[in-house]
Amino acid sequence: MNQRTTHLSDIISFYRNQLERFDKIGLGNKTEFNTIITGRLIDITRYRLGQLLGKREQLYYKGRLNGSK
């Protein structure tokens, strides 16, 4: 696996983990960085995750990703 692929997978994992954290913390509550969890924050995070997953699919189908997801 090349470094670019690893990097993309790491970022995708980060966004997935953030969504899990937001769910555990709950709407209206604050993170350890004093960020309030809002519906908008969750929507934006989901949107970005979708973009990254789409990019991964593009790379996979163009043969630039070694079959790993």
Number of C-alpha atoms within 10 A of each C-alpha: 10 9 8 11 18 13 11 15 16 12 14 19 13 13 18 15 12 15 18 12 13 22 12 10 15 15 14 12 13 14 13 7 6 8 11 16 18 14 13 9 15 16 12 11 17 16 13 14 19 14 13 17 16 12 12 20 16 13 15 16 11 9 10 15 18 12 11 10 10
